Amino acid sequence: MRKVMLGLLIATLAFAACTDDDDSSGAGDEPTGAQETSPAEPQEEYVIIEGGEEFAITESCVDTNGQYTGNLPEGGLFILREGIDPEGRFVDFLPSQDADPLSSKEAEDTTVSAEGGFVTGTTTVYTEDGANSLDLEFGIVIEGLERPC
């Protein structure tokens, strides 16, 4: 009787250990699989103003100097251009045709990171007189654009 009970206990523990391994490997595989497929999916380009207002970029291009230009609804523009230092970037932002243009003042106002051709970043842009500013978050496609400028 003890041997049967001991055998059942060992079998139960072994079964539980196998089940935990399957669950943990299945749970670990799911996010990895999702990460592997997301770069292949097309990325949506966007600009978000502090406070949450989001602008979709309707059309974009990169010229031969590496300047990115994205068209916004209502005739607006989002431009990311390189500074003298390759690490430095400047942003020009025009939310709509009738809005005041905003620009970053120094390359340090903008931080970017890239995963493949998709670039995300943050920046602070200012009115021409510097009296007002906005913080922006953006996600844009730099490489592989169908339409060059």
C-alpha positions as CSV (number, residue, x, y, z in Angstrom):
1,M,0.0,0.0,0.0
2,R,2.8,2.4,0.8
3,K,4.5,1.7,-2.5
4,V,1.2,2.5,-4.4
5,M,0.8,5.7,-2.5
6,L,4.4,6.7,-3.0
7,G,4.1,5.8,-6.7
8,L,1.0,8.0,-7.0
9,L,2.7,10.9,-5.2
10,I,5.7,10.7,-7.5
11,A,3.5,10.4,-10.6
12,T,1.4,13.4,-9.5
13,L,4.6,15.5,-8.8
14,A,6.0,14.5,-12.2
15,F,2.8,15.4,-14.0
16,A,2.6,18.7,-12.2
17,A,6.2,19.5,-13.2
18,C,5.5,18.7,-16.8
19,T,2.4,20.8,-16.8
20,D,4.3,23.8,-15.3
21,D,7.0,23.5,-18.0
22,D,4.4,23.4,-20.8
23,D,2.6,26.5,-19.4
24,S,5.8,28.5,-18.9
25,S,7.2,27.6,-22.3
26,G,3.9,28.4,-23.9
27,A,3.6,31.7,-22.1
28,G,7.1,32.6,-23.0
29,D,6.6,31.7,-26.7
30,E,3.6,33.9,-27.1
31,P,5.3,37.3,-26.5
32,T,8.4,36.2,-28.4
33,G,6.2,35.3,-31.4
34,A,4.4,38.6,-31.2
35,Q,7.7,40.5,-31.2
36,E,9.0,38.6,-34.1
37,T,5.9,39.3,-36.2
38,S,5.5,43.0,-35.3
39,P,8.5,44.4,-37.3
40,A,7.1,42.7,-40.4
41,E,3.7,44.4,-39.9
42,P,3.5,47.9,-41.4
43,Q,3.9,50.7,-38.8
44,E,1.4,53.5,-38.6
45,E,3.1,56.9,-38.6
46,Y,1.9,59.4,-36.0
47,V,2.6,62.6,-34.1
48,I,1.1,63.0,-30.6
49,I,1.0,66.4,-28.8
50,E,1.3,66.6,-25.1
51,G,-2.2,66.1,-23.7
52,G,-3.0,63.3,-26.1
53,E,-4.1,64.9,-29.4
54,E,-2.9,62.6,-32.1
55,F,-2.2,63.3,-35.8
56,A,-1.9,60.6,-38.4
57,I,0.7,61.1,-41.0
58,T,-1.1,60.7,-44.3
59,E,1.8,60.7,-46.7
60,S,5.6,60.9,-46.2
61,C,8.9,61.0,-47.9
62,V,12.7,61.3,-47.3
63,D,14.8,63.5,-49.6
64,T,18.4,62.8,-50.6
65,N,19.7,64.8,-47.6
66,G,17.9,62.5,-45.2
67,Q,15.2,65.0,-44.3
68,Y,11.9,63.3,-43.5
69,T,8.6,65.2,-44.4
70,G,5.3,63.9,-43.3
71,N,2.0,65.4,-44.4
72,L,-0.7,65.8,-41.7
73,P,-4.5,66.2,-42.2
74,E,-5.6,69.8,-42.7
75,G,-2.4,70.7,-44.7
76,G,0.0,70.4,-41.7
77,L,3.6,69.1,-41.8
78,F,6.0,67.2,-39.6
79,I,9.6,67.5,-40.6
80,L,12.6,65.7,-39.0
81,R,16.0,66.9,-40.3
82,E,19.5,66.2,-39.3
83,G,21.7,68.9,-37.6
84,I,25.4,69.4,-38.1
85,D,26.2,66.6,-35.6
86,P,24.8,63.3,-37.0
87,E,23.3,62.5,-33.6
88,G,21.4,65.8,-33.5
89,R,18.0,66.1,-35.1
90,F,15.7,69.1,-35.5
91,V,11.9,69.1,-35.8
92,D,9.6,71.5,-37.6
93,F,5.9,71.1,-36.9
94,L,2.9,72.8,-38.5
95,P,-0.3,71.2,-37.1
96,S,-2.5,72.8,-39.8
97,Q,-2.2,75.3,-42.6
98,D,-3.4,78.2,-40.4
99,A,-1.4,77.3,-37.3
100,D,1.8,79.0,-36.2
101,P,4.9,77.0,-37.1
102,L,6.8,75.4,-34.3
103,S,10.5,74.2,-34.4
104,S,13.0,72.7,-32.0
105,K,15.7,75.2,-31.1
106,E,18.6,72.8,-30.4
107,A,19.4,69.3,-31.5
108,E,19.3,68.2,-27.9
109,D,15.5,69.1,-27.9
110,T,14.9,65.9,-29.9
111,T,15.7,62.3,-29.0
112,V,15.2,59.4,-31.4
113,S,15.6,55.7,-31.4
114,A,15.2,53.4,-34.4
115,E,14.1,49.8,-34.9
116,G,14.8,49.0,-38.5
117,G,13.3,51.8,-40.6
118,F,10.8,52.9,-37.9
119,V,11.9,55.8,-35.9
120,T,10.3,56.9,-32.6
121,G,11.2,60.0,-30.6
122,T,10.2,62.9,-28.5
123,T,10.9,66.6,-29.0
124,T,10.1,70.0,-27.7
125,V,9.1,72.6,-30.3
126,Y,8.8,76.3,-29.8
127,T,7.0,79.2,-31.5
128,E,9.2,81.6,-33.4
129,D,9.5,84.0,-30.5
130,G,10.1,81.2,-28.1
131,A,7.3,82.2,-25.8
132,N,5.3,79.0,-26.2
133,S,6.3,75.4,-26.6
134,L,4.8,71.9,-27.0
135,D,6.2,68.4,-26.3
136,L,5.7,66.0,-29.1
137,E,6.0,62.2,-29.4
138,F,6.4,60.7,-32.9
139,G,6.7,57.5,-34.8
140,I,7.8,57.7,-38.5
141,V,9.2,55.4,-41.2
142,I,12.6,56.6,-42.5
143,E,13.6,53.7,-44.8
144,G,11.7,51.9,-47.5
145,L,9.3,54.7,-48.3
146,E,7.4,54.1,-51.6
147,R,7.5,57.8,-52.4
148,P,10.8,59.7,-52.4
149,C,10.7,63.5,-52.1
